Amino acid sequence: MRVVVIGLDSEPPVLWERFDAVLPTIGRMRREGIFLPLASTDPPITVPAWMSMLSGRDPGELGVYGFRNRASYGYGALVTADATHVRVPRVWDVLGAHGLKSAVVGVPGTYPPPPVAGVVVSDFLTPPGAPYTSPPEFRETVERVVGGPYRFDVEGFRSHDLPRIRDEALAMTERRFDLACHLAEGGEWDFLMVHEIGLDRVHHAFWNHFDPRSPRHVPDSPFASVVERYHRYLDARIADLLARLTDECVVFVVSDHGSRAMEGGVYLNDWLREEGLLTLRHEVEPGTPLRPELVDWSRTRAWAEGGYYGRVFLNVAGREPEGTVAPADARALAERIARGLGELRCGAEVLVPEETYRAVRPIAPDLMVYLGGLGWRALGSVGHDDLYALENDTGPDGANHDRLGVFLAWGKGVGLGARCSGTASILDVASTLLEPFGLADKLPGEPIVEVTDLA
């Protein structure tokens, strides 16, 4: 019995419907297997969503609330979350403890590459020149198979150099699937997982070129077909991979979250300034990042971090170095901020970590803000005359993340059990991947599908 997982970063169900006619492989798998929308984590972000997917633990339990997280209650820079932040077992850890081997390629949360029973090629956050395989000597195999240096990501995907982004995404995906096909043929694994970040990069760079609903839609764009063409290429490479698998394999295709047109952005820190909650030491040029040295902390009660969603932090006395909010007043202030954000013209949904997660490990935001149903990006820079913007403040961007990703199960025994309906949860994927091995109870969650008749 073997399990194969194909991870497509940022894939929403709507695009599988839109491009159905040109996705023969995915279409066949959907007809023969079980396909469901997959509800992402709060927040629906690559990191922590893949960490949650493969551990069954929510972001609060992991203590990972985004790409970057507070390492202390000081005002310093946030720290990028990596493999060392995952302190709970993941699917491959459970399998290894039961004598089963894994081959893991590019899955977010695998840099630095963790030791496993098998092999690991680390993720898109791997720094240039850093060791990226476990065991270290597997790097020689990787570079021999792909014919040169391994590509982790599309550099500078938020730029106007669209031909380069398109070409680098295709070249990266080609090498990733060449490696996955090589591993599939090698057969020294029980669990094979490959993650492709290129889809996310293509969506961010080209969404507004094909989607007429985008406020920044580019009519008659020469790049209007890039998203569809990339999907067609992915479908063909998935076919290549499937052709190398034996009949005892069960295949899952999953995404961490969806994508949608970015409608605009809100400068959260400028809003906090207008509300008298954030004070700068002096005026700054529009678009200035909010650096700690710019803030008069003795007169500041709250500040925010931007991104796909907003994080608001209160400056609490006895917690932050120059806290100004009495602990007894923190809840009332958080409620005031939530009400005010709800009155923004795009609207806002405000989540409280303690009410959202099963547990909260330090250090969580005090408030988590989804703007315009995730259609609006949270912008963290300061100095603007207008609270609203059409563009991202960290570079050109056509898409924002959305709540729903995809879950597809296909292969021998899939579909012979109970049919599924509704929406699956990302927190049930880990137990689902372990279910064919009889190990579903080793991680939190309930199997989404039943796999039967594998003899």
Protein Blocks (a to p, Z undefined) as FASTA:
>chain_A
ZZdddddehiafklmmmmmmmmmklmmmmmmmccddddddddddfblmlmmmmnopafkl
nopabjbdcfbfcfbdcddddfklpccdcfklmmmmnopacddehiahiaccdddedddd
ddfklcghiafbdcfklmmmmmmmnopacdfbdehkbccblmlmmmmmmmmmmmmmmmmm
mmmmnopafbdcdddfklmmmmmmmmmmmmmkbmkbcehiaklmmmmmmmmmmmmmmmmm
mmmpcfkbccddddfbdcdddfbdcdfklmmmmnopaccfbdcdehiacdfklpcfklcc
bdcdedjbdcdddddehkammlcbdfklmmmmmmmmmmmmmmpmnopadddfklmpmbdc
ddddfbdcdehhhlaccdfbghiabfbdfbdfkbccfbdcdfbdcdddedehihjaccde
hjddfklmmmmmmmmnopmmmpgcjdfbdcehkZZ
